[in-house]
Amino acid sequence: MKQLLVLLLLAQTALAQTKKRPVLPADVQVRVALMAAPEEFRDSATVIGYTPDGKVTTLREGTNDMICLAPNPRQSGVYVYAYPKRLEPFMARGRELAAQGKNIHQKDEVREAEINAGTLPFPKDPTILYGYWGRSEDLVKETGEIKNGQRRYVVYVPYATGASTGLPTTPDIPGMPWLMGAGTFKAHIMINPETMGHTH
């Protein structure tokens, strides 16, 4: 009997972990997604989010070069991103591969092969991605702001190295920019909040 109860508890835990969170209303998705971008780009940015059943959709067509991503309902917490349109083929391909069950390493392997083959566009010049995140319970739905939210800046610099940039390739001082993925197609400068310590 005791073993049966343990098995039931484990099954309930597994079910809770795989259950999708409710998708935020479209207007809330738009407000929080826009918060990832610099203020001057928000009014005219495109916003990509999710339908009530969790499918990716364009919530708002923009007129400038910025795309903002609403929170993924499959991810805990509230994470939103903004980036120039030239990054969208790369980002969209990542979403497709994730939907197929690929993990981050598998996604990078596929995309790198496609970039090398010339079938997946990827910027050769520096390109920025803005990140903004926090706890779900800290989201102010009326404004899109996140109480105590944090920001990360990622600048893609394909095939850059520590030697070519003068940047360290490991984070050793909180808040200091460093180069991740040095020498690869996905080399990027990480600028994390100082409060994150050395965490990626």
C-alpha positions, 0 to 999 in steps of 0.5 A: 500500500505504501509503495502504491501511494509513493507511485501515485505521488510520483505520477501526480508530480510528473503530470504537474511538471508536464502540464502547460501553464495558461497562455497570457491574454494577447494584450498582456503578451504584447505589453510584456514583450515590448518591454524587452526592447529599447523604448524608442523601438516599442511603438512600431515593433512586431510582436510574436506570441502564442494563441490560447492553445499555445501555437506561435502567432504574430500578435501585432505587425510592426513597421520598424526593424524590431521583433519582440517575443512574448513569454513562452507558456512552456517555460517557467517564469516570464522571459521576453526577448527583442531583436532585429528582423535579420535574426528572425530566420535563425530564431524561427528555425530554433522554435521549429526545432524545439517543437520537434523535441530538439534540445539546445545542442541539437538545435545548434548542430542543425542550424550550424549545418544549415548556415554553413550550407547557405540554407539558413541566413545568419548575420555576419555583422554584430547583431543584438538580442535584448532579454528581460525576465522575472518571476510570473508572480511579479508581472504587472499585467496592466503595464507589462513591467516585471517587478525586480525584472532583470535585463541581459544583452547578447551581441552576436559576433560570429566566429569572434575570439578572445584574441580578436575582441580582447574579451575574456572567454569565461565570466570572472567578474560579475557584470563584465562583458565576456565572449561565449562560444568563441570561434563558433558561428554563435559567438556572442558577447554576454552582458549579464546583470551584476547580481547574476554573478557568473551564471550564463 
